Amino acid sequence: MFGDYSVGDLGAIFAMQGFAGLILFSVYVLMALGLAIIFGQMGVINMAHGEFMILGAYVTWLTSSFVQSYVPSIFSGYFFIAMALAFVASGALGMLVEWALIRHLYKRPLDTLLATWGLSLILQQAYRSVFGAREVGVELPQWMLGSQQITDTIEVPINGIFVMVLTTLITVAVAYIMYRSRWGKQVRAVVQNRVMAGAVGINTEKVDRYTFGLGCGIAGIAGSAFTMIGSTGPTAGQLYIVDTFLVVVFGGAASLLGTIASAFTISQAQSTMEFFMSGSMAKVLTLLAIVAILMVRPQGLFALKVRK
Amino acid sequence: MIINSRFFNRSELLGFLSLALLLFLILPLTLDIFRLNLVAKYLTYAFVAIGLVICWGYGGILSLGQGVFFGLGGYCMAMFLKLEASSVANTKIQSTPGIPDFMDWNQLTQLPFFWKPFHSLPFTLIAILLVPAIIAFIIGAAMFKRRVGGVYFAIITQAIAAILTILIVGQQGYIGGINGITDLRTLLGWDIRTDHAKFILYFVEVILLFGCICAAQFIRLTKLGRILVAMREQEDRVRFSGYSVANFKIFAFCVAAMLAAIGGAMFTLNVGFMSPSFVGIVPSIEMVIYTAVGGRMSIFGAVYGALLVSFAKTSLSESFPQLWLFGLGGLFIAVVLFFPNGLSGIWRDHVQRHVDRLLTLVKSRKRWSGRSIAVGAPAE
């Protein structure tokens, strides 16, 4: 399979595919960060996570259409507004869902899976009814288009670089919130021992609600980023949900570092293999490898030792 | 060893008899052959739902990959039927006669090795049961021996469902791709597409279903069933009592896989094709919802759940395609939030009392007239 290419070509292929993998990695990380907070910290299986992401994507699309037709002067910077709106919209919906649905099910984690699956069906159909079944694409401002020539065989798209910078910033922000802020300390306290956390005066219900909201909000930003590399349709979220869960489980559910490492491994493996075989076989092999590794090492890459 | 001396208690006997009445008499007599064939299609999911009652309701193992086993059973059957349908005489116009049409379209010139044994019906029937059981055994052994359970097991089985779908869709030449294996005609020379054949196949399926119900009931009543329940409630205590928890879980998972595979094989026979759209994540979760709606602890409930939800799905998606997903999603949420024991729970809490009172009334009146007939006599 490598025989037909010269060493220089192979280097360029790996660099280009590696970069393509980095963009996939960014979307995985953004999706998985939210899920790692919700699933890893709260133990809730949110099957509707992909739909929260798609909500962010639709908000971005709406913002772009709105700005384009009414205030074209700020079009070059609309993306930042869209991201903020996506975060707020998905986060607010997340908090509503937590209040209406999830909080009744904390003692039955498998049932959250079924209920949120139902929610995801409802959201999908809602998107289809509101936005139509056709996929929509977002118009990007001029400065995000085009690509940066690095050497004469390697070039990288600018929106890819933007997505990666964005991912890095959000990851740092989440890490800061979870591990350095007072609120993050409360979240981790509730995770480790809910009763004791309540006894020392933490409002555990409020912590739950905001944690879930934060996770969903990050999914909304992921959706915003997603619009730059793919088109948005009502069922696009479902395509990513299994991958994202595998990313989180593979990384070790409660570890943010593990999530990032596993997103990197999975996206790079998939993207590199995609060049040498069909996309579906690359995906099958990647997923099979993850499942096989998880069977041998069920706790994932970076396991946190938690007393159950 | 059966702990409980009665195979069915009174209410279960009532359920058994009414279900038998419904499936053997009422539906075949009232429905035309098209609707009866639809019922046969719905009932194939009842096999899966019964398997999930054993595995999920009793064993506490939620598998989101039952579509994998359903599909494996269905594909084994479809491969046999497809080989029979693509005999050299039937496929004269192809560039390579004697291989299935989709292989010919994809420039394959000979039958792949894994298709060859499917010329034989006995091999196919064994494969329908064994292939899913072996795969379930491998998955179960790998996971349960390492004490992986609950949520992680659900996610990994779901990933396996995704893998199998992508694999089937990607390998168009070898296994038919997204279209699946279609145009199945005869079973050992017997045309399965005629109305008469569909009628017979319906009864074959119902008899098989009752066989599976009895098998599931047997598992439930033996010590095995008790251990499954104990394991679900307090896994560690069962382990400390000296039982190998992993082996019991593997067993329950394998039984569920085999039941799903029987359902899949019957699906292929009744519907006449098999495609990856019955394998993946969405159908697998729908199978779980059949069980949840029927009641995850009730074997009969599972059958009714499969019938009712698929019936609702067909009729709603025929007349209100927009509403169907809202309805299904709302059903999921409502069942989980308000009726964790499903239809059978509603029946037990609200209807059973009245039925019991009625029965005791009948019983006492008969005893009064000098005869003693026990309703629901012991099976011994």
Interface residues (C-beta under 8 A of the other chain):
Chain A: G43 I45 L101 H104 L105 R108 P109 L110 D111 L113 L114 A115 W117 G118 L119 S120 L121 I122 Q124 Q125 A126 R128 S129 Q238 V242 F245 L246 V249 S278 S280 M281 K283 V284 L287 L288 I290 V291 L294 M295 V296 P298
Chain B: L62 L64 I139 A142 M143 R146 R147 V148 G150 V151 Y152 A154 I155 I156 Q158 A159 I160 A162 I163 I166 L167 V169 G170 I281 V282 I285 V288 I289 A292 Q322 L325 F326 L328 G329 G330 L331 F332 I333 V335 V336 L337 P340
